[in-house]
Structures are given as structure tokens and as C-alpha cells.
Amino acid sequence: MAERTIPDTLEFADPAQGFRASLALHGLAERVEARSVELARKKGWAWQQIGEALGVTRQSVHHKYGRDQE
């Protein structure tokens, strides 16, 4: 996936608004990732496959989600 820049038009009068938006997006991304890992494991995906899809090692994804999936 190509990295994209944030347009200059995305500015907030109060920087705290930007931080709150960023935190909300991080939380959503974590929930989407966790659910995707859960579904992948139910479909028989190996930890190696999941790690490759996420751009991390199988060990790191197993460490993060393995206890919840076994």
C-alpha cells in the first residue's frame, strides 16, 4: 500500500481535536485488526500468513493475539 500524505486542509483550530481524532482512528484500527485475525484463524490461516498480511513477523502477531485465539 502506498503511503499517502495528509492534505494541508486537514487542520484543526485546536490541536487537541486532531489528537482525539487520531486516538479514535487508532482504536478503530486495533479493533479491525483483532477481528480480522480472529476471522483468519477461524478460516485456518497460519500465524505466518497473518503476519505477512500485517507486515510483521508470525511471532509478533502470535504474541499479540495468540492467547486469545487458542
Protein Blocks (a to p, Z undefined) as FASTA:
>chain_A
ZZddddfklccfblklmmmmmmmmmmmmmmmmmmmmmmmmmnopafklmmmmnopafklm
mmmmmmmmZZ
